[in-house]
């Protein structure tokens, strides 16, 4: 089975190397997008591995900005250019880690052909806290000194934005596992709908809803499964999820998810050692 992992990274090259080595198997390739703000030289050990492809078009990524979506699209284009017929493409960050063995991951995808595993809660009905992301103007994708002040003035004097008509917005989590057919459709949609792309570039946190929304409003809707296959703990109530440590071992080992985030081997590498041991 041919699988591709698209990994977005900006730091911790050693942990990235460990992630790649852990997921390496016949038929598996890795496409790595290194944030343009990071020094590419730090990632040479990973990028030189034969199963790793370097996403050549790098974005300067900012948190909450459309640049995260663009980095993902750039990775998609690299995957398409490779001309390999992958059954599934999985988006990971450099701080994700598998909870299952490579065999279990491949068996799961073999039993679920053609599906899109991603979160897609309705913005209007369920994920209502995301409504301001569509109604207000955000300059997150174009950071400059004083941008927040300008942003506040724009939203004070201009009427609320009107999302493109006829589109149902859905989302929540950025991470997913989808097929090559889904990837090709998303890339083509972005190219053909420049007005929608322009609208999205002035939203906040668009990485959490853009790709789901594109598929949800297409003939692929019936293939979507509202499950991103990831264990993520938001119990701390912070802007970022909890960093798992050995104290979370029971929850991680009991989970039926394929992956979890996030981890930091500089804080606790023993949990990664345990996951390796239990899924080998």
N, C-alpha and C positions, 0 to 999 in steps of 0.2 A: 504494500500500500504506500502511495506517495503522499507525504504530508509536508506542508511548509509552515514554518513559524516566522512570523514577522515580529521582530523585537525592537521596541523603541527604547533607547538608552541615552543617558546623559552623564552617568558616572559609574563608579564601581566596576571597572573592567574585569577584575578577578572573579567577581560574583557572576558576571555575564558568562565568562569562560566556563565556570562550573555549571551553569544552567544549560549551556550548549552541549557540554560533554555528557550531562545527565540525560538529555533528550535525544542524543545521537543514536541513530539506528539506520539500517539499510532503507533507502527510499525517503529519508528525512533530510530536508534542507532548511537552512536558516537565512533569513534576510534581515540584516541589521541596519537600522537607521540610527546614526549617531547625531545627536543634537549639534547643530552647527556652532553652538557656543562652547562645545567641549573640544578638547585637543584630540584629534583623531589618532595621534601617535600613541596615546594611552591604550588604544584598542587593537593595536597591531597583532598581538598574540591570538586574538579571537578571529580577526578578519582574515588571517592567513590560513586558517583551518580549511581543508578542502571542501567541506560541506557547507561553508558559510559564504554567502553572497553579500556584498557591500551595496547598500542603497546609495547610489552615486549622487542623486539630487537631495542634498541635505537642507533641512529647514532650521531656522533659528526659532526654536520652540519656546513659547511662553505659556505659563499655567493658565488654563481657562480660555485660551485663544484658539482661533480657527487654525493656527499653524500646526496644532496637533493633528487635526483632520488632514491637512495637506501633507504632513509627514507620512501619515498612513496611506494616503493616495499615492504618494511617491513610491512607497514600498509595494503597493499593489501593481503599479506600472512595471516595477523591476521584476516582479513575479511573472507577470504576463509576458514580458520580453524574453524570459528564460525559455518559454515554449514547452514547459514540462506540465503534464496533465495531472496536477495535484487533485486528490479527492477532497482534501480539506486544507484551509488556511486558518491558522490560529494567531490572533494578536496577543502578544505578551509584552510586559515591561521587563526591564532587566532585574526587577525585584520580585518577579513571580517565580513559582517553583511547582513542579508536578507533585501530586499526591499519590498518583498511580504509576505503575510500571509502564514502560513503552509498549509492551504487549497489550496491557489493559486499555491504554489510550487508543491504540490502533483497532482493537476489537470493538470498542465502543463506536468508533466512527464507521467501521464496517457494518455494524448492525443498524446504523442510522444514516444511510446514504441520502444525499440531496437536501439535508435539513440545514437551517441557519439557526445556530444557538446564540442568542443574544437577548438582552432585556429590552422590552418594548412596551412600557406602561404608557397609557394615554396621558398626555400633558394636560388636556382639558378636564379629564375626569378623575385621574388617579394621582399623577405626579404634578399636582397643581403648583407646587413651589417653583417649578421651572417656567411658569407662564411669563414672569418678568424677563426672562432671557430672550423671549421673542418680541415682547412689547416695547422694551427699552433699547436705547442705543448704547453699544459698548465699543470702546476703542482698544480693547485688550489685545487685538491682533496688530495694532499699530502703536506700540508703546513709545512715548516721548515725554519729556519733562513737562509736567502740567496737564497731562492727558486726562487725568481723573477730574480735574477742575473743568476742563472743556466738556467732558462727558456729562458732568452734572448740569452744566449750562444748557447743553443740547436737550437733555431730557426735561429740563424745566420749562423751556420755551416752545419746543416742538411737540406736536401731538404724538400719542402712542403709535408705535409702528404697527403696520398691518402685515401679518404673515401672508405669504403667497396663497391665493385662494385655491380651494380644492385639495389642499394637502393636510392630512392628519398627522400631527407631530407626536412622536412616541420616543421613548428612550429611558435611560437612567444610567446604566453602566457602560463604560467605554469598551469593555473587553468582550471578545466574541470568538466563535469558531464557525466559519462559513465556507461554502464551496467556491471553486474557481469560477463557476458560472455566475455566482452572486458578485464576486469581485469584479468580473468583466462588466457586469451590468452597472455597478456603482460607478466605475471609472467613466464609462460612456455617458451615464446620466449627468455627472458633474461637467463633462465637456460640453454637452448639448444644452444645459440649462444654466447659462451664465448669470441670468437675473436672480435665480435662486441662490447660486453661489455667492453673489454680491450681497444678498440679504444676510446670508449666514455668516459672512465675514464680520458683521457688526453685531453678532450675538455673543453671549458669554457661555462657556462650557459646551460649545457645540459638539465637541468630541463625544459627548454623552447622548446625543440624539440624531446627529446627521445621517449616519449610515443606516441605522435602524429605520428612520423615517423614509429614506429612499426605498428600501426593500418593502416596507409596510404598504407603501402606496403603489406597489407594482404587482404583477402577476405572481411574484414570489412570496406574497403574504402568507399563502397557505403552507409554505414550507418553514415558516418561522416558528421556533420553539422558545417560549419565554423562560429561558434558562441559559445563563452564560457559562455554566459549568465550572464556576469559580467560588471558592470559599473566601469571603471578604468580611472582616469584622469592623463594623462602624460603631461599636458600643461606646467608644471613648468620646463620641460626639464632636470630633475634630474635623478639619477640612480634609484630612487624609486618614485612611483606615489604619487600624491598629497594626503594629509590627509584631508578627508572631515570634514567640520564643519557645524554649523547651517547656515552659509552663502551659503552653497550649497544645501539647503533644496529643492528649486524648481526643480533643475536638478535631484535630487535623487527621488523625489516624482513623477515626470513626466516620469521617465525612465521605459521602458518595460522589463528591465533586472530583473533577480531574486535576484541577489546579487550585492554587491558593495565592493570595497576595495580601500583605507584602512581607518580605523578609529582608534582613540586613545582617550579613555574615560578620560585619564588624561589631555588631551588638551581640549576636548569638549565632555561632556557626553550628552548635551542637544539634539544633533542631533540624538543620539540613542534613547533618550526618545521620540522624535517626531516620529521616524520610528516605534517604538513600538505602539504608539498611533494610527498612521494612518493605520497600517496593522493588528490591532487587530480585 
